[in-house]
Amino acid sequence: MSRHNISDDNWAKIKHLLPGQPGQHGGVAKDNRLFINGVLYIAKTGIACRDLPSMYGKWNSVFHRFNRWSKQGRWRRIFDALQDPDLEWLLIDSTVIRAHQHAAGMNTKGEDQDLGRSRGGFGTKIHGVFDALGNPVDFHLSPGQDADITHAEAIIGDRTPDVVIGDKGYDSDPLVNKLKDRGIDAIIPPKKNRKQPREYDKIIYKDRNKAERGFSFLKQYRRIATRYEKTSRNFLGMIFLAASMILLR
């Protein structure tokens, strides 16, 4: 048994969330666990799909099924079903992921790939939000050069925590005022060029490192630490799969 395979305990927690259950439309899936193990092997090792060991079945069948589930939003639905977030605090942050050359060059028929060039090179930025315990809550993608503040409202969404914690990249009067109007306290340090620095709770701000640790857990999956997926939907599929495994710890 590969050390990358899903454990019996974790499988018991997610098997009912997958398609192909008795009584559902279509046939009953007998290989859901084998498929999940195959995708986990790819996600953790970072290998090309073509190099997937034969014990997981035909590589092209695994890829097309993964692609189909990404299109259908199944990976996100699994992730959402596993959540039980502590939304007293929300921690927002981002990380830039370098894109492998194989991630570019595909004709996606107008589909946004969320790839761009920043100081860190050619890549994608993952915008993440984490709960008070550091558990992942949601993720968005953007080209690598996008500023964090331009995606802050989208990543927070309609959630109403007591506190939102972010670094200086989120220091913006419009954002802080909008959060205040919603009854949310913004724990965001002011930028150095502010003429009138805003006060913030330095003790609570120390918990922002939970978001950084959350991204570190994600990057233990090599297929996320470097982007190989050509489409945003498939890259997000890998992210939501990895985030689901984090929630199952």
C-alpha positions in Angstrom: 0.0 0.0 0.0 1.4 3.4 -1.0 2.0 5.8 1.9 0.2 8.4 -0.3 -3.1 6.5 -0.2 -6.1 7.8 1.9 -6.4 6.1 5.2 -9.3 3.9 6.2 -10.6 6.4 8.7 -10.5 9.3 6.2 -12.0 7.2 3.5 -15.0 6.4 5.8 -15.5 10.2 6.2 -15.7 11.1 2.5 -16.9 8.0 0.6 -20.6 9.0 1.0 -19.7 12.5 -0.5 -18.6 11.0 -3.9 -20.8 10.2 -6.9 -21.7 6.7 -7.9 -23.6 5.8 -4.7 -26.4 3.2 -4.7 -29.7 4.9 -5.6 -28.0 7.8 -7.4 -28.5 8.4 -11.1 -26.1 6.3 -13.2 -24.0 3.3 -12.2 -22.5 2.4 -8.9 -18.8 3.4 -8.8 -16.7 0.5 -7.5 -13.3 2.3 -7.9 -13.9 5.7 -6.2 -11.2 4.9 -3.6 -8.7 3.7 -6.2 -9.4 6.9 -8.2 -8.9 9.2 -5.1 -5.7 7.4 -4.3 -4.4 7.9 -7.9 -5.1 11.6 -7.8 -3.5 11.9 -4.3 -0.4 10.2 -5.7 -0.2 12.7 -8.5 -0.9 15.6 -6.1 1.7 14.6 -3.5 4.5 13.5 -5.8 4.0 16.1 -8.5 4.5 13.5 -11.3 3.0 13.8 -14.7 -0.3 12.0 -15.1 1.3 9.8 -17.8 3.8 8.5 -15.2 1.0 7.3 -12.8 1.8 3.8 -11.6 -0.4 1.2 -13.3 -1.7 0.0 -9.9 -4.1 3.1 -10.1 -5.5 2.1 -13.5 -5.1 3.8 -16.8 -3.5 7.2 -16.4 -5.7 8.8 -19.1 -8.9 7.5 -17.4 -7.7 9.0 -14.1 -6.9 12.4 -15.7 -10.2 12.7 -17.7 -12.2 11.8 -14.6 -10.3 14.3 -12.5 -10.9 16.9 -15.2 -14.6 16.1 -15.3 -14.9 16.4 -11.5 -13.1 19.7 -11.7 -15.6 21.0 -14.4 -18.5 19.8 -12.3 -17.2 21.4 -9.1 -17.1 18.1 -7.2 -13.7 18.8 -5.5 -15.1 22.0 -4.0 -18.3 20.3 -2.9 -16.3 17.7 -1.1 -14.2 20.4 0.6 -17.3 22.4 1.5 -19.0 19.4 3.0 -16.1 18.7 5.3 -16.0 22.2 6.8 -17.0 23.2 10.3 -15.2 26.5 10.5 -14.6 28.6 13.6 -15.6 31.9 12.0 -15.0 34.2 15.0 -11.8 35.2 13.2 -10.9 35.1 9.5 -7.3 35.2 8.4 -6.7 36.3 4.8 -3.4 36.0 2.9 -2.0 35.0 -0.5 1.0 33.1 -1.9 2.5 33.1 -5.3 3.0 29.8 -7.0 5.6 29.4 -9.8 4.1 27.9 -12.9 5.9 25.1 -14.8 6.4 25.7 -18.5 3.9 22.9 -19.1 1.2 25.0 -17.5 1.2 27.5 -20.3 0.6 27.4 -24.0 -2.8 25.6 -24.1 -5.7 26.9 -26.2 -8.3 27.2 -23.5 -10.9 28.8 -25.8 -11.1 32.0 -23.8 -11.0 30.3 -20.4 -9.0 32.4 -17.8 -5.8 30.6 -16.8 -4.9 33.0 -14.0 -1.3 33.1 -15.1 0.9 36.2 -15.1 4.3 37.6 -14.4 5.3 39.1 -11.1 8.5 39.8 -9.3 8.6 36.1 -8.5 8.4 35.1 -12.1 5.6 33.5 -14.2 2.9 32.1 -12.0 -0.4 32.2 -10.2 -1.4 33.8 -6.9 -3.6 31.8 -4.5 -5.8 34.0 -2.3 -6.8 32.1 0.8 -9.0 32.6 3.8 -8.5 30.5 7.0 -10.6 30.3 10.2 -9.5 31.0 13.8 -8.0 27.6 14.1 -6.0 28.0 10.9 -8.2 25.6 8.9 -8.8 26.4 5.2 -12.1 28.0 4.4 -11.9 29.2 0.7 -9.5 29.9 -2.1 -9.4 32.1 -5.2 -6.9 32.3 -8.0 -5.5 35.3 -9.9 -2.5 36.1 -12.1 0.7 36.4 -10.1 1.0 40.1 -10.5 -2.4 41.0 -8.9 -2.4 43.0 -5.7 -3.8 41.3 -2.6 -6.2 44.1 -1.9 -8.0 43.7 -5.2 -9.3 40.3 -4.1 -9.9 40.9 -0.4 -13.6 41.5 -0.6 -14.2 38.5 -2.9 -12.3 36.1 -0.6 -14.1 37.4 2.5 -17.4 37.1 0.7 -20.6 37.5 2.8 -19.0 35.9 5.9 -19.4 37.9 9.1 -16.6 37.2 11.5 -15.9 39.4 14.5 -12.3 40.0 13.2 -10.5 39.9 9.9 -6.7 39.6 10.1 -4.5 40.5 7.2 -1.0 41.9 6.5 -0.1 45.3 5.2 -1.1 44.3 1.7 -4.7 44.7 2.7 -4.3 48.1 4.3 -6.9 50.2 2.5 -9.4 52.7 3.9 -12.2 51.5 1.6 -11.8 47.9 2.8 -11.4 48.8 6.4 -14.5 51.0 6.3 -16.6 48.4 4.5 -15.7 45.9 7.1 -16.5 48.3 9.9 -19.9 49.0 8.4 -20.5 45.2 8.6 -19.5 45.2 12.2 -16.1 43.5 11.5 -12.9 44.7 13.2 -10.0 44.9 10.7 -6.7 43.8 12.3 -4.4 45.1 9.6 -1.2 47.0 10.2 -0.8 50.3 8.4 1.7 50.8 5.6 4.8 52.9 6.4 3.7 55.7 4.1 0.5 56.4 5.9 0.4 60.0 7.3 -1.9 58.9 10.1 -1.1 55.3 11.0 -4.2 53.3 12.1 -4.1 51.5 15.5 -4.5 47.7 15.5 -4.3 44.9 18.0 -0.8 43.6 17.9 -1.5 40.7 20.1 -4.3 39.3 17.9 -2.3 40.1 14.8 0.3 37.5 15.8 -2.2 34.8 14.9 -1.8 35.7 11.2 0.9 33.1 11.1 -1.8 30.5 11.1 -2.6 31.5 7.5 1.1 31.1 6.6 1.1 27.7 8.1 -2.0 26.8 6.2 -0.3 27.6 2.9 2.7 25.6 4.1 0.5 22.5 4.6 -0.9 23.0 1.1 2.6 23.2 -0.4 3.4 19.8 1.0 1.5 18.7 -2.1 4.1 19.1 -4.9 1.4 19.6 -7.5 0.4 22.7 -5.6 3.9 24.0 -4.7 4.5 24.2 -8.4 1.6 24.7 -10.8 1.5 22.1 -13.6 -2.2 22.4 -14.4 -3.0 24.3 -17.6 -6.5 25.4 -16.5 -7.5 27.3 -13.4 -10.3 24.8 -12.7 -7.9 21.9 -12.5 -5.4 23.7 -10.3 -8.3 24.7 -8.0 -9.4 21.0 -8.0 -5.9 20.0 -6.7 -6.1 22.8 -4.1 -9.5 21.7 -2.8 -8.5 18.1 -2.8 -5.4 18.9 -0.7 -7.4 21.3 1.6 -9.9 18.4 2.1 -7.1 16.2 3.3 -6.0 18.9 5.6 -9.4 19.1 7.2 -9.4 15.4 7.7 -6.2 15.4 9.7 
